[in-house]
Amino acid sequence: MAYLVFFLMEIQYTTHAKEQLMARKIMEVWIEETIKYPTYAVHIGYKYYAIRKLNGFTLKVVYTKENYIKVITAYFIS
């Protein structure tokens, strides 16, 4: 049941995240897939880190979660 609620949560992007996605050519669908189906995920303090392998690259997404998911930034780590 927790997964269903998580999938229905709205995903919002900070201004910083939007700028970084454009600069790094990261598609929003990749962000959503990484959050929903991470290869690895960790929760430290109030931040969540989701990591997923996509098209030969590894994407890391940093976000917070309240009543919605707020993406702070995303970047390729390899």
C-alpha positions in Angstrom: 0.0 0.0 0.0 2.8 2.4 0.8 4.2 2.0 -2.8 0.8 3.0 -4.3 0.7 6.2 -2.3 4.3 6.9 -3.2 3.5 6.5 -7.0 0.5 8.8 -6.7 2.5 11.6 -5.1 3.0 14.8 -7.1 6.6 15.5 -8.2 7.7 19.1 -8.2 11.1 20.5 -9.2 13.0 23.4 -7.6 14.2 26.2 -9.9 17.7 24.8 -9.3 16.7 21.3 -10.3 15.0 22.6 -13.5 18.2 24.5 -14.4 20.4 21.5 -13.8 18.2 19.1 -15.8 18.4 21.4 -18.8 22.2 22.0 -18.4 22.9 18.3 -18.0 20.3 17.1 -20.6 18.4 15.0 -18.1 14.8 14.1 -19.0 12.1 14.4 -16.3 10.9 10.9 -17.2 14.3 9.6 -16.1 13.9 11.4 -12.8 10.5 9.9 -12.2 11.7 6.4 -13.1 14.7 6.8 -10.8 12.5 7.9 -7.9 9.9 5.2 -8.4 12.2 2.3 -9.4 15.7 3.0 -7.9 18.6 0.5 -8.2 19.7 1.9 -4.8 18.1 4.4 -2.4 19.0 5.9 0.9 17.4 8.3 3.3 19.7 10.6 5.3 18.1 13.3 7.4 15.4 14.9 5.5 16.9 14.1 2.0 16.4 11.1 -0.1 18.9 9.8 -2.6 17.8 7.6 -5.5 20.2 6.0 -7.9 19.4 4.2 -11.1 21.4 2.9 -14.1 20.0 4.3 -17.3 21.3 3.8 -20.8 24.8 3.0 -19.6 24.9 5.9 -17.2 24.1 6.1 -13.5 21.7 8.8 -12.4 21.5 10.2 -8.9 18.4 12.2 -7.8 18.3 14.2 -4.6 14.8 15.0 -3.3 12.7 15.6 -0.2 9.3 14.1 0.6 6.4 15.8 2.4 2.9 15.8 0.9 4.7 15.8 -2.4 8.1 14.9 -3.8 10.4 17.9 -4.4 13.4 17.3 -6.6 16.4 19.3 -5.5 18.9 18.2 -8.1 20.0 15.3 -10.3 23.3 14.4 -11.9 25.1 11.5 -13.6 27.7 9.8 -11.3 29.3 7.6 -13.9 
